[in-house]
Amino acid sequence: MCGITGAVWNEARRAIGRETLLRMTSALRHRGPDDEGGHLEEIRLSRAEGTTVGVALGHRRLSIIDLGGGHQPMPNEDESVWVVFNGEIYNFASLRRRLEGGGHRFRSHSDTEVLVHLYEEMGPEFVTALNGMFAIAIWDARHGRLVLARDRLGQKPLVYRREPGRLLFASELKSLLELPDLPREVDPQALDLYLTYQYVPHPHTIYKGFSKLPPGHFGVWENGQWAVHRYWSPDFNRQVDRPAEQYREALRETLTSAVRLRLQSEVPLGAFLSGGVDSTIIVGLMQQAVRQPVKTFSIGFPIAEYDETSFARQAASHLGTEHHEFRVEPEALEILPQLVWQYDEPFADSSAIPTWYVSQQTRQHVTVALTGDAGDELFAGYPRYRAVRLAHWIDHLPLAAKRVLFGRWWQRLPASPRQKSFRRRLKRLVSALAMPPARRYLEWIAIFNESRRAELYEEEFVRRLDDRDPLEFLNAAFAAVRDRDPVSQVSLVDLMTYLPCDLMTKVDIASMAHSLECRQPFLDYRVVELGIGMPVALKMRGLRGKRILMETFADLIPPDIRRRQKMGFGVPLDHWFRHELRELTHDVLLAPETLQRGYFRPESLRRLVQEHVEGRFDHSYRLWALLFFELWHRRWIDR
């Protein structure tokens, strides 16, 4: 696991010098504390006399495999192809055997060297042969070509900036911002997206002129031209009908293989164990694959509704792991500045806080940790999928029955100050029933829905927005699943949107901040493609999800964990904004510099703060998003 950065140019005035490359690389030290490297080169293209192309490649390394021989940037034998790489290639051993059979010679035992030889064989399409998580930059001196590639599900980040005569890239935006002449201007459209989704979705970043390479894509820069290509495009509309027993056998076999591949390491390895179904299954399969007890890690909080440690202890006892439990009192005032610096752009998923703490504690014992991420998206585990199924049932009721059952009575229900109360969830469900499926789903998941954003924005800021609707991001994903049932639609939409843009961003940044590598077996593309084609009846019975996981891995899951309701991995934001964060919120969100920025109406900010502090409404998620944005603005824009 590492950090990569660099540039390619065909105009001399755009060249990156050694000192600049060193600054860009040093900004990623937390991602790779073990080693650093750089490569600078300029070539004259023979087919275009007088055209000079230059490249700068920078790398920070967290050593996992081939500790002594995996230095990057790494070339092929004649140094015509160079690579910098962040991630792990789990099938590198089989790829190496294939390449050696074709005459390629290797100087190291690392997975990195496979990439340069595979590129020699396949060109930019080499990524289709990889099973792993990765962000890769390949420099091909023979063609004056730079290839950037990102893994299928977006586990590893890759950002870039196109300029006349130059392309810049990095694992994190902070690396690119080491170039002193780059503008730092908030993209109004990205801010609108952020306040809708709680993250800035690809290909956007919060800055104008900076982009994220989407998951499952590679980009090629050649002759000063840049083109992005999609290389992984499963048929999300295709449902594969087969007997349940065949699916259970295939799931057991494929997920077991995915776990075993991710046990390759020359450094200490363990797993996050929350006490939920997904992490319990992953740890159980790990324990079956090794002789010694697996090191497992969980984190607990003093507030009972946010504490899962009793279930984690049950799972650890059932599976026979060497369990480590940490209890922390989250310090909101302490953690906020760290998150603002680490995440580079506004990121309002508050579960980044417990993820940060568990990564920090886990890194004291191991360097690699397996996680249960993506089980919910693949196997219909989120509570909101119940609302999707209920809405689908209601959609098929006769019109007269819907009028009798719902009418307008829901508008007279008093607002609940509790974010997850039954009354509040019922109002959100009923109020969106008349909307099309994509708009309805956005209404349920949005931090600020359309009407709330309209109340929040200053008129001048609204004029700076273009005509694009934030719903377009979801609509593009819904278009890929139009022929599936409603639950499969939204779970696969989450797989394409929420998972890479929120969950994978959260885990990557929080873990790499502490130089911890996290691996997700559920995101092995073979497991994902199996889950994509699976009928919803195997995933969800009534309003209960993860049916096939419970049946397939019943031997690994204690009864109490099979019966429990899903608990979010969160922190008590509503309490914080009335106590620990109350003064900071007032001092930051209602400060003159905040109110005069021209983004938000002062009266709207005052109303949100007042309604929450007085307990009239739970605006905690909205306040967190606004507070994070303003602190980010002060750290990265106003500096």
C-alpha positions as CSV (number, residue, x, y, z in Angstrom):
1,M,0.0,0.0,0.0
2,C,1.4,3.3,-1.0
3,G,1.0,6.8,-2.4
4,I,1.7,7.8,-6.0
5,T,2.1,11.1,-7.7
6,G,3.5,12.7,-10.8
7,A,3.1,14.5,-14.1
8,V,3.6,14.2,-17.8
9,W,4.1,17.2,-20.1
10,N,4.9,18.2,-23.7
11,E,5.6,21.9,-23.0
12,A,8.9,22.8,-21.3
13,R,7.3,25.6,-19.2
14,R,5.1,22.9,-17.6
15,A,8.0,20.7,-16.5
16,I,8.1,19.4,-12.9
17,G,11.5,19.7,-11.3
18,R,13.1,17.3,-8.7
19,E,12.3,19.6,-5.7
20,T,8.7,19.9,-6.7
21,L,8.4,16.2,-7.2
22,L,9.9,15.6,-3.7
23,R,7.3,18.0,-2.2
24,M,4.5,16.2,-4.0
25,T,5.8,12.8,-2.8
26,S,6.5,13.9,0.8
27,A,2.9,15.1,1.1
28,L,1.9,11.4,0.9
29,R,4.3,10.2,3.5
30,H,1.5,8.9,5.8
31,R,0.5,6.5,3.0
32,G,4.0,5.0,2.8
33,P,6.4,5.6,5.6
34,D,8.9,2.8,4.7
35,D,10.4,4.0,1.4
36,E,10.3,6.7,-1.2
37,G,11.4,7.0,-4.8
38,G,11.2,9.2,-7.9
39,H,11.9,9.1,-11.6
40,L,12.4,12.1,-13.9
41,E,12.9,11.7,-17.6
42,E,12.6,13.7,-20.9
43,I,12.5,12.0,-24.3
44,R,12.4,13.3,-27.9
45,L,9.8,11.5,-30.0
46,S,11.3,10.4,-33.3
47,R,8.1,10.4,-35.1
48,A,7.4,14.0,-34.2
49,E,10.8,15.8,-34.6
50,G,11.3,18.5,-32.1
51,T,8.6,17.3,-29.7
52,T,9.9,16.6,-26.2
53,V,7.9,14.8,-23.6
54,G,8.8,14.8,-19.9
55,V,7.5,12.7,-17.0
56,A,7.9,12.8,-13.3
57,L,6.9,9.8,-11.1
58,G,6.9,9.8,-7.3
59,H,6.2,7.1,-4.8
60,R,5.8,6.5,-1.1
61,R,5.9,2.9,0.0
62,L,4.2,0.9,2.8
63,S,6.1,-2.4,2.5
64,I,3.8,-5.5,2.5
65,I,5.2,-8.0,0.0
66,D,8.9,-8.4,-1.0
67,L,10.0,-6.0,1.7
68,G,13.5,-5.7,0.3
69,G,12.9,-5.8,-3.4
70,G,9.8,-3.7,-4.2
71,H,11.3,-0.2,-4.5
72,Q,9.3,2.1,-6.9
73,P,9.3,3.6,-9.4
74,M,10.0,0.2,-11.0
75,P,11.1,-0.3,-14.6
76,N,11.2,-3.2,-17.0
77,E,14.5,-4.6,-18.2
78,D,15.5,-1.9,-20.6
79,E,13.8,0.9,-18.6
80,S,11.4,1.8,-21.4
81,V,8.4,1.1,-19.2
82,W,8.1,2.4,-15.6
83,V,5.4,2.0,-13.0
84,V,4.2,3.6,-9.7
85,F,1.5,1.7,-8.0
86,N,-0.8,1.9,-4.9
87,G,-2.6,-1.3,-3.8
88,E,-2.3,-5.0,-4.0
89,I,-2.5,-7.4,-7.0
90,Y,-3.9,-10.6,-5.4
91,N,-3.4,-12.8,-8.5
92,F,0.1,-11.7,-9.2
93,A,1.7,-15.1,-8.6
94,S,-0.4,-16.7,-11.4
95,L,0.2,-13.8,-13.7
96,R,3.9,-14.0,-13.0
97,R,4.0,-17.7,-14.0
98,R,2.2,-16.9,-17.2
99,L,4.6,-14.0,-18.0
100,E,7.7,-16.1,-17.2
101,G,6.4,-18.8,-19.5
102,G,6.3,-16.1,-22.3
103,G,9.9,-15.2,-21.8
104,H,9.8,-12.3,-19.3
105,R,12.5,-12.1,-16.7
106,F,11.9,-10.8,-13.2
107,R,14.3,-9.2,-10.8
108,S,12.1,-9.0,-7.7
109,H,9.3,-11.0,-6.0
110,S,6.8,-8.1,-5.8
111,D,3.4,-7.8,-7.4
112,T,4.6,-4.4,-8.8
113,E,7.0,-5.9,-11.3
114,V,4.2,-8.0,-12.8
115,L,2.5,-4.8,-14.0
116,V,5.3,-3.6,-16.3
117,H,5.6,-6.9,-18.0
118,L,1.8,-7.4,-18.3
119,Y,1.6,-3.9,-19.8
120,E,4.3,-4.9,-22.4
121,E,2.1,-7.9,-23.3
122,M,-1.3,-6.2,-23.3
123,G,-0.9,-2.4,-23.5
124,P,-3.4,-0.3,-21.5
125,E,-5.9,-3.2,-21.4
126,F,-3.5,-5.0,-19.0
127,V,-5.9,-3.9,-16.1
128,T,-8.5,-6.4,-17.3
129,A,-6.3,-9.2,-16.1
130,L,-5.8,-7.9,-12.5
131,N,-7.6,-9.1,-9.4
132,G,-6.9,-6.5,-6.8
133,M,-7.3,-3.0,-5.5
134,F,-5.1,-0.5,-7.3
135,A,-4.3,3.0,-8.6
136,I,-1.5,2.6,-11.2
137,A,0.5,5.0,-13.4
138,I,2.5,3.4,-16.3
139,W,5.0,5.5,-18.2
140,D,5.7,4.1,-21.7
141,A,8.8,5.9,-23.1
142,R,8.6,4.2,-26.4
143,H,5.3,6.0,-27.2
144,G,5.6,9.0,-24.9
145,R,2.4,7.7,-23.2
146,L,1.2,7.8,-19.6
147,V,-1.6,5.4,-18.5
148,L,-3.5,5.8,-15.3
149,A,-5.8,3.1,-14.0
150,R,-8.1,2.5,-11.1
151,D,-9.5,-0.7,-9.7
152,R,-13.0,-1.9,-10.6
153,L,-14.8,-0.9,-7.4
154,G,-12.8,2.3,-6.5
155,Q,-11.0,0.9,-3.5
156,K,-7.9,3.0,-4.2
157,P,-8.2,6.8,-5.1
158,L,-6.7,8.5,-8.1
159,V,-7.1,12.2,-8.8
160,Y,-5.8,14.3,-11.7
161,R,-5.7,17.7,-13.3
162,R,-5.6,18.4,-17.0
163,E,-3.8,21.6,-18.2
164,P,-2.6,22.8,-21.6
165,G,0.6,20.9,-22.1
166,R,0.5,18.9,-18.9
167,L,-1.4,16.2,-16.9
168,L,-0.9,15.9,-13.1
169,F,-2.0,12.9,-11.0
170,A,-1.8,11.7,-7.4
171,S,-3.4,9.5,-4.8
172,E,-4.6,12.5,-2.8
173,L,-5.3,16.1,-3.7
174,K,-2.9,17.5,-1.1
175,S,0.0,16.1,-3.2
176,L,-1.1,18.2,-6.3
177,L,-1.6,21.3,-4.1
178,E,2.1,21.3,-3.5
179,L,2.5,23.0,-6.9
180,P,2.3,26.7,-5.9
181,D,0.8,28.0,-9.1
182,L,-2.4,25.8,-9.1
183,P,-5.7,27.6,-8.5
184,R,-7.8,26.7,-5.5
185,E,-11.4,27.5,-6.5
186,V,-14.5,25.8,-5.1
187,D,-16.6,24.2,-7.9
188,P,-20.2,25.3,-7.2
189,Q,-21.6,22.2,-8.8
190,A,-19.4,20.0,-6.6
191,L,-20.5,21.8,-3.4
192,D,-24.1,21.2,-4.5
193,L,-23.4,17.5,-4.9
194,Y,-21.6,17.4,-1.6
195,L,-24.5,18.8,0.3
196,T,-26.8,16.3,-1.4
197,Y,-24.8,13.1,-0.9
198,Q,-22.3,14.0,1.9
199,Y,-19.4,13.4,-0.5
200,V,-18.3,14.8,-3.8
201,P,-18.9,12.0,-6.4
202,H,-16.6,11.1,-9.3
203,P,-15.5,12.5,-11.6
204,H,-15.8,15.7,-9.7
205,T,-13.7,17.1,-6.9
206,I,-14.4,20.1,-4.8
207,Y,-11.9,22.1,-6.8
208,K,-12.6,23.5,-10.3
209,G,-10.2,21.8,-12.8
210,F,-9.4,18.7,-10.7
211,S,-11.0,15.3,-11.4
212,K,-11.3,11.8,-10.0
213,L,-10.7,8.9,-12.3
214,P,-13.9,6.8,-12.0
215,P,-13.7,3.2,-10.7
216,G,-13.2,0.6,-13.5
217,H,-11.6,3.1,-15.8
218,F,-8.2,3.8,-17.3
219,G,-7.0,7.0,-18.9
220,V,-4.3,7.5,-21.6
221,W,-2.3,10.6,-22.2
222,E,-0.5,10.6,-25.5
223,N,0.5,13.4,-28.0
224,G,-0.9,15.9,-25.5
225,Q,-4.4,14.2,-25.7
226,W,-6.2,12.7,-22.8
227,A,-8.9,10.0,-23.1
228,V,-10.7,8.0,-20.4
229,H,-11.9,4.4,-21.1
230,R,-14.2,2.1,-19.1
231,Y,-12.7,-1.4,-18.9
232,W,-15.1,-3.1,-16.4
233,S,-18.8,-3.0,-17.3
234,P,-20.7,-6.0,-15.9
235,D,-24.3,-6.5,-17.1
236,F,-26.2,-5.2,-14.0
237,N,-29.5,-6.0,-15.8
238,R,-28.8,-9.7,-16.1
239,Q,-30.3,-11.9,-13.4
240,V,-28.9,-15.4,-13.4
241,D,-31.5,-18.0,-12.2
242,R,-30.0,-21.1,-10.7
243,P,-30.9,-23.3,-7.7
244,A,-30.3,-21.8,-4.2
245,E,-28.0,-24.6,-3.3
246,Q,-25.8,-23.9,-6.3
247,Y,-25.6,-20.3,-5.3
248,R,-24.7,-21.1,-1.8
249,E,-21.9,-23.5,-3.0
250,A,-20.6,-20.8,-5.4
251,L,-20.7,-18.1,-2.7
252,R,-18.8,-20.2,-0.2
253,E,-16.2,-21.2,-2.7
254,T,-15.7,-17.8,-4.2
255,L,-15.6,-15.8,-1.0
256,T,-13.3,-18.4,0.6
257,S,-10.9,-18.0,-2.3
258,A,-11.1,-14.2,-2.1
259,V,-10.2,-14.3,1.6
260,R,-7.3,-16.7,1.1
261,L,-5.9,-14.5,-1.7
262,R,-5.9,-11.5,0.7
263,L,-3.9,-13.3,3.3
264,Q,-0.7,-12.8,1.3
265,S,1.6,-10.7,3.4
266,E,5.1,-10.5,4.8
267,V,3.9,-8.3,7.7
268,P,1.5,-8.8,10.6
269,L,-2.1,-9.2,9.5
270,G,-5.5,-9.1,11.2
271,A,-9.1,-8.0,10.7
272,F,-11.7,-5.6,11.9
273,L,-14.5,-7.4,13.8
274,S,-17.5,-5.3,14.5
275,G,-19.8,-8.1,15.6
276,G,-22.0,-7.7,12.4
277,V,-22.7,-10.5,9.9
278,D,-20.2,-9.4,7.3
279,S,-17.0,-9.0,9.4
280,T,-17.9,-12.1,11.3
281,I,-18.0,-14.2,8.1
282,I,-14.7,-12.7,6.8
283,V,-12.9,-13.5,10.1
284,G,-14.4,-16.9,10.2
285,L,-13.1,-17.7,6.8
286,M,-9.7,-16.3,7.8
287,Q,-9.6,-18.5,10.8
288,Q,-10.3,-21.6,8.8
289,A,-7.4,-20.7,6.5
290,V,-4.7,-20.3,9.1
291,R,-3.4,-22.3,12.0
292,Q,-2.8,-19.6,14.6
293,P,-5.6,-17.4,16.0
294,V,-6.5,-14.4,13.8
295,K,-5.8,-11.1,15.5
296,T,-9.2,-9.2,15.5
297,F,-9.9,-5.6,16.5
298,S,-13.1,-3.8,17.6
299,I,-13.8,-0.4,19.0
300,G,-16.3,0.6,21.7
301,F,-17.9,3.8,22.8
302,P,-19.5,4.7,26.1
303,I,-22.9,5.4,24.6
304,A,-24.8,2.0,24.4
305,E,-26.6,2.6,21.1
306,Y,-23.3,3.2,19.3
307,D,-21.4,0.3,21.0
308,E,-21.2,-3.2,19.3
309,T,-18.4,-4.6,21.3
310,S,-20.5,-7.3,23.1
311,F,-21.4,-8.8,19.7
312,A,-17.7,-8.6,18.6
313,R,-16.7,-10.5,21.7
314,Q,-19.3,-13.2,21.0
315,A,-18.0,-13.6,17.4
316,A,-14.4,-13.7,18.6
317,S,-15.2,-16.3,21.2
318,H,-17.2,-18.4,18.7
319,L,-14.4,-18.3,16.1
320,G,-11.4,-18.5,18.5
321,T,-9.6,-15.3,17.5
322,E,-7.0,-13.3,19.5
323,H,-9.3,-10.4,20.1
324,H,-8.3,-6.8,20.9
325,E,-11.0,-4.4,22.1
326,F,-10.5,-0.7,22.4
327,R,-12.8,1.7,24.2
328,V,-12.5,5.3,23.3
329,E,-14.3,8.6,24.2
330,P,-14.4,10.3,20.8
331,E,-13.0,13.8,21.1
332,A,-14.9,15.8,18.5
333,L,-12.8,19.0,18.9
334,E,-9.6,17.0,18.6
335,I,-10.5,14.8,15.6
336,L,-12.2,17.4,13.4
337,P,-9.0,19.3,12.3
338,Q,-7.2,15.9,11.6
339,L,-10.1,14.8,9.4
340,V,-10.3,18.1,7.6
341,W,-6.6,17.9,6.7
342,Q,-6.6,14.2,5.9
343,Y,-9.7,14.0,3.6
344,D,-8.6,17.0,1.3
345,E,-12.1,17.8,0.4
346,P,-15.4,18.1,2.3
347,F,-16.5,14.6,3.5
348,A,-19.5,14.4,5.8
349,D,-19.8,10.7,6.7
350,S,-19.4,10.9,10.4
351,S,-18.5,7.2,10.6
352,A,-15.1,8.3,9.4
353,I,-14.5,9.1,13.1
354,P,-14.8,5.5,14.5
355,T,-13.0,4.2,11.3
356,W,-10.2,6.6,12.2
357,Y,-9.9,5.4,15.8
358,V,-10.1,1.7,15.0
359,S,-7.4,2.1,12.3
360,Q,-5.2,4.0,14.7
361,Q,-5.5,1.3,17.4
362,T,-5.2,-1.6,14.9
363,R,-2.0,-0.2,13.4
364,Q,-0.3,-0.6,16.7
365,H,-0.6,-4.4,16.3
366,V,-0.7,-5.2,12.5
367,T,0.0,-3.6,9.2
368,V,-2.8,-5.2,7.2
369,A,-6.5,-5.6,8.2
370,L,-9.3,-7.4,6.3
371,T,-12.7,-5.9,6.6
372,G,-16.4,-6.8,5.8
373,D,-17.1,-3.8,3.6
374,A,-19.6,-4.3,0.7
375,G,-21.7,-7.1,2.2
376,D,-24.6,-4.7,2.6
377,E,-24.6,-3.5,-1.0
378,L,-24.2,-7.0,-2.5
379,F,-26.7,-8.8,-0.3
380,A,-29.3,-6.2,0.6
381,G,-28.3,-5.5,4.1
382,Y,-29.1,-1.8,4.7
383,P,-32.3,-0.9,6.6
384,R,-33.2,1.5,3.8
385,Y,-33.8,-1.4,1.5
386,R,-36.8,-2.3,3.6
387,A,-38.3,1.1,2.7
388,V,-37.6,0.4,-0.9
389,R,-39.5,-2.9,-0.7
390,L,-42.4,-1.4,1.3
391,A,-42.7,1.4,-1.3
392,H,-42.8,-1.1,-4.1
393,W,-45.6,-3.0,-2.4
394,I,-47.5,0.3,-1.8
395,D,-47.0,1.3,-5.5
396,H,-49.0,-1.8,-6.5
397,L,-52.0,-1.1,-4.2
398,P,-55.1,0.2,-5.9
399,L,-55.3,4.0,-6.0
400,A,-58.4,4.1,-3.7
401,A,-56.6,2.0,-1.1
402,K,-53.6,4.3,-1.2
403,R,-55.8,7.3,-0.6
404,V,-57.5,5.7,2.4
405,L,-54.2,4.4,3.9
406,F,-52.1,7.6,3.4
407,G,-54.1,10.6,2.2
408,R,-52.4,13.7,3.7
409,W,-52.4,12.6,7.3
410,W,-48.7,12.1,7.4
411,Q,-48.2,15.9,7.0
412,R,-49.9,16.4,10.3
413,L,-47.5,14.1,12.2
414,P,-45.4,16.1,14.5
415,A,-41.7,16.3,13.6
416,S,-39.4,14.0,15.6
417,P,-36.1,15.5,16.9
418,R,-34.5,12.0,16.6
419,Q,-32.8,11.2,13.3
420,K,-33.6,7.5,13.4
421,S,-37.1,7.5,15.1
422,F,-39.9,5.5,13.6
423,R,-42.1,8.6,13.2
424,R,-39.4,10.4,11.3
425,R,-38.7,7.4,9.0
426,L,-42.4,7.0,8.4
427,K,-42.8,10.6,7.3
428,R,-39.8,10.3,4.9
429,L,-41.2,7.1,3.5
430,V,-44.7,8.4,2.8
431,S,-43.7,11.9,1.6
432,A,-41.7,10.4,-1.2
433,L,-44.1,7.8,-2.5
434,A,-45.4,9.8,-5.4
435,M,-41.9,10.3,-6.8
436,P,-40.1,8.3,-9.5
437,P,-37.8,5.6,-8.0
438,A,-34.5,7.5,-8.5
439,R,-35.9,10.8,-7.2
440,R,-37.6,8.9,-4.3
441,Y,-34.3,7.2,-3.3
442,L,-32.4,10.5,-3.4
443,E,-35.1,12.1,-1.2
444,W,-34.4,9.3,1.4
445,I,-30.6,9.5,1.3
446,A,-30.0,13.2,0.8
447,I,-28.4,15.2,3.6
448,F,-30.0,18.3,2.1
449,N,-32.9,17.5,-0.3
450,E,-33.8,19.8,-3.1
451,S,-36.1,22.0,-1.1
452,R,-33.7,22.4,1.8
453,R,-30.8,23.3,-0.5
454,A,-33.1,26.0,-2.1
455,E,-33.7,27.4,1.4
456,L,-30.0,27.3,2.2
457,Y,-28.3,28.9,-0.8
458,E,-27.8,32.5,-1.4
459,E,-29.3,33.8,-4.7
460,E,-25.9,34.7,-6.0
461,F,-24.6,31.2,-5.4
462,V,-27.7,29.7,-7.2
463,R,-26.8,31.8,-10.3
464,R,-23.3,30.3,-10.3
465,L,-24.8,26.8,-10.5
466,D,-25.4,25.3,-14.0
467,D,-28.5,23.4,-15.0
468,R,-27.3,20.0,-13.9
469,D,-29.4,18.2,-11.3
470,P,-27.5,16.3,-8.6
471,L,-29.9,13.5,-9.4
472,E,-28.0,12.9,-12.7
473,F,-25.4,11.0,-10.7
474,L,-28.0,8.5,-9.4
475,N,-29.9,8.5,-12.7
476,A,-26.8,7.2,-14.6
477,A,-26.5,4.3,-12.2
478,F,-30.3,3.6,-12.2
479,A,-30.1,3.4,-16.0
480,A,-27.7,0.5,-15.8
481,V,-30.2,-1.5,-13.6
482,R,-33.5,-0.6,-15.2
483,D,-34.6,-4.2,-15.7
484,R,-34.1,-5.4,-12.2
485,D,-36.5,-5.5,-9.2
486,P,-36.5,-2.4,-6.9
487,V,-34.3,-3.8,-4.1
488,S,-31.7,-5.1,-6.6
489,Q,-31.8,-1.7,-8.3
490,V,-31.0,0.4,-5.3
491,S,-28.5,-2.0,-3.8
492,L,-26.6,-2.1,-7.1
493,V,-26.9,1.6,-7.5
494,D,-25.3,1.9,-4.0
495,L,-22.5,-0.5,-5.3
496,M,-21.8,1.9,-8.1
497,T,-22.1,5.2,-6.2
498,Y,-22.2,5.2,-2.4
499,L,-19.7,2.4,-2.0
500,P,-16.8,3.9,-4.0
501,C,-17.5,7.5,-3.3
502,D,-18.3,7.2,0.4
503,L,-17.3,3.9,2.0
504,M,-14.1,3.2,0.1
505,T,-13.0,6.9,0.4
506,K,-13.7,6.8,4.2
507,V,-11.8,3.5,4.7
508,D,-8.8,4.4,2.5
509,I,-8.2,7.8,3.9
510,A,-8.8,6.8,7.6
511,S,-6.6,3.7,7.4
512,M,-3.8,5.2,5.3
513,A,-3.6,8.1,7.7
514,H,-2.2,5.5,10.1
515,S,-0.2,3.6,7.4
516,L,-2.7,0.6,7.7
517,E,-3.7,-1.4,4.7
518,C,-7.3,-2.5,4.6
519,R,-8.4,-5.3,2.2
520,Q,-12.1,-6.1,1.4
521,P,-12.7,-9.7,0.3
522,F,-16.4,-9.0,-0.6
523,L,-15.0,-6.6,-3.3
524,D,-13.1,-9.4,-5.2
525,Y,-14.7,-8.8,-8.6
526,R,-15.6,-12.5,-8.8
527,V,-17.7,-12.2,-5.6
528,V,-19.2,-8.9,-6.9
529,E,-20.2,-10.4,-10.3
530,L,-21.8,-13.4,-8.5
531,G,-23.8,-11.1,-6.3
532,I,-24.8,-8.8,-9.2
533,G,-26.6,-11.7,-11.0
534,M,-28.2,-13.2,-7.9
535,P,-32.0,-13.0,-7.6
536,V,-33.3,-10.8,-4.8
537,A,-35.3,-13.7,-3.4
538,L,-32.1,-15.3,-2.3
539,K,-30.9,-12.1,-0.6
540,M,-34.1,-10.8,1.1
541,R,-37.0,-12.6,2.7
542,G,-39.8,-10.3,3.6
543,L,-38.1,-7.2,5.1
544,R,-34.9,-9.1,6.2
545,G,-31.8,-8.9,4.1
546,K,-28.6,-11.0,3.8
547,R,-30.6,-14.2,3.7
548,I,-28.1,-16.2,1.6
549,L,-25.2,-15.0,3.8
550,M,-26.9,-16.3,6.9
551,E,-27.7,-19.6,5.3
552,T,-24.3,-20.1,3.6
553,F,-22.2,-19.2,6.6
554,A,-24.4,-20.3,9.4
555,D,-21.5,-22.3,11.0
556,L,-19.5,-19.1,11.4
557,I,-22.2,-16.7,12.8
558,P,-23.3,-17.0,16.4
559,P,-27.1,-17.1,16.9
560,D,-27.3,-13.7,18.6
561,I,-25.5,-12.0,15.6
562,R,-27.9,-13.7,13.1
563,R,-30.9,-12.3,15.0
564,R,-29.6,-8.8,15.7
565,Q,-30.6,-5.7,13.9
566,K,-28.0,-3.8,11.9
567,M,-26.3,-1.1,13.9
568,G,-24.6,1.8,12.1
569,F,-20.9,2.5,12.7
570,G,-21.4,6.0,14.0
571,V,-21.0,8.6,16.7
572,P,-23.5,10.6,18.7
573,L,-23.6,13.7,16.5
574,D,-26.9,14.9,17.8
575,H,-25.6,14.9,21.4
576,W,-22.3,16.6,20.3
577,F,-24.0,19.5,18.6
578,R,-26.0,20.2,21.8
579,H,-22.9,19.9,24.1
580,E,-19.3,19.4,23.1
581,L,-19.6,21.0,19.6
582,R,-22.2,23.6,20.5
583,E,-19.7,26.4,21.1
584,L,-17.5,25.5,18.1
585,T,-20.6,25.3,15.8
586,H,-21.8,28.7,16.9
587,D,-18.3,30.2,16.5
588,V,-17.7,28.7,13.1
589,L,-21.0,28.5,11.3
590,L,-22.3,31.8,12.6
591,A,-19.0,33.7,12.3
592,P,-19.0,36.8,10.1
593,E,-16.5,35.3,7.6
594,T,-18.8,32.2,7.2
595,L,-22.0,34.3,6.8
596,Q,-20.3,36.6,4.2
597,R,-18.9,33.9,1.9
598,G,-21.9,34.1,-0.4
599,Y,-22.7,30.4,-0.4
600,F,-25.4,30.2,2.3
601,R,-28.2,32.5,3.6
602,P,-27.3,33.7,7.1
603,E,-30.8,33.2,8.4
604,S,-30.9,29.6,7.2
605,L,-27.7,28.8,9.0
606,R,-29.0,30.4,12.2
607,R,-32.3,28.5,12.0
608,L,-30.5,25.1,11.5
609,V,-28.3,25.8,14.5
610,Q,-31.1,27.1,16.7
611,E,-33.6,24.3,15.9
612,H,-31.0,21.6,16.7
613,V,-29.7,23.2,19.9
614,E,-33.3,23.7,21.2
615,G,-34.1,20.0,20.5
616,R,-36.9,20.9,18.0
617,F,-35.3,18.9,15.1
618,D,-32.2,16.7,14.6
619,H,-30.1,18.6,12.0
620,S,-26.9,16.8,13.2
621,Y,-26.0,15.4,9.7
622,R,-26.6,18.7,8.1
623,L,-24.7,20.7,10.7
624,W,-21.8,18.2,10.4
625,A,-21.7,18.7,6.6
626,L,-21.7,22.5,6.9
627,L,-19.2,22.5,9.7
628,F,-16.8,20.2,7.8
629,F,-17.1,22.4,4.7
630,E,-16.4,25.6,6.5
631,L,-13.4,24.2,8.4
632,W,-12.1,22.7,5.1
633,H,-12.5,26.1,3.5
634,R,-10.4,27.7,6.1
635,R,-7.7,25.1,5.9
636,W,-7.4,24.6,2.2
637,I,-8.9,27.7,0.5
638,D,-8.2,30.6,2.9
639,R,-4.7,29.7,3.8
